Amino acid sequence: MKTKTIKKKVSHAVMVSMGLTGFALAGTPFQGQVAQLPGTVQAENFDVNGYYDTSTRNIGGQYRDEQVDIERSQIGDYNVGWFEPGEWLTYTVNVAHPGDYLLDARTASPSGGRIQFQISGSTSLTAPEITVGDTGGWQNWSSTDPVSIALNAGSHTIRVTQRAGAYNLDSFRITPTSGSDNPTAYPGYTGVYPGFSLVLDERFNTFNTSVWAKGDGAVGAESMCRFTDNGVNVVDGNLELTVRSEYVPASWSQDHQSWKGAYSFSCGELRTVPEKRIRYGRIETRMRAPNRNVASGYISSLFTYRNEGNPREWEEIDIELEGGRPDKFQANLIYGNNAQDWNATRQWGAWEHKIDVGAVDQWRVFAIEWTPDQIRWFVDGNLVKTLKQSDINCSKGCVWPQIHATPIPDDLTELMMNFWIPNDSIQDVFGGNKWANVYPMTTQYDWVRIYELDSHPLQNW
């Protein structure tokens, strides 16, 4: 069914991309997107004019208007299909750091074939051909066996060529070899987790606008500060979120779609852009709160957040550090259905737990592992909390204040980090009394890693 039957004519644009201009000038990035590596590259996001395809139109009729044949896949995104021997695609990528990597592809085929990757830029290599196995069908997806490659940092072009057989191509990924160029973490850290694949290795060497956006709102009535651009900076390989004692005039918040009054303090928030939402996976960060001697009242965080839909669902999974508890962290699940404020979410359970882990004003690695049936929290590789679906669904009867069954969050969500100070009315119960705060004060993030759950692959990563 996947064989092309159309008589083929190559367009002028394709002739340019395959011929006189040569491989290094294959095209411009698709809609300005440059894929960040290590990570996963979606097959349908090939460069503009960066292809050779023998059909006269997009047979699948999805996503793009070029000749490359794209269809919707049964895993919720798009795939390149009708991929015939000799056809190729190119991608502009940026490699964050040099090292040894593994390269594989997600394919589907009833018969198998071969695929090859050529890389140009500060690294120039042709990887060994990869065998595409018989997966049992055009939408039965499986990852190929990986091949090893070594990459320099910087901009590269990757050409993916169909060498033999017939198969669909969903994506390819480049991940660090186990133990190779891992970020600073804790003894025994490998960065490898069965069932999860790394899609973002953010070292904060630059501010990556294809992944991150700065917030301009505030944390409701609980916060004494307004998020501003000045509160988010990349400095010497770290993300720094800073609270400053400075006047912030009243202005419109694009994030909240509302007018915000004046504030006497500024602060910082970072979030993934809308195209980079996540659902399930593992999220890790190495972070530290400001020194306890100069910071007694604050909230520093890494969390997933969604509050939308019909009915409107509030879904949030948190790691929170507080100035008033400098040897603990708070592991939260917050859920509400048409809940107007935090108090209303109590009907779905109070799933906030303060856990002794030692000094959080020293570098620690925090992680959230989120799957359809449970959420787990880790500190320096140690599992410190688990919430299973069976724990929160009232199967044995609800425990006050919960009166409704709570689901494990299952929607696409933003990943966020913020740093703010609590107002006077809540500081003694949440965040800490601000009596010792010395401004400006800063919380730091050394790196963030996002892994997809292999059984539920992410889109656009």
Summary of the structure (lengths in Angstrom):
residues: 461
radius of gyration: 24.0
end to end distance: 29.2
largest distance: 76.7
contacts: 1532
relative contact order: 0.14
helix: 8%
strand: 48%
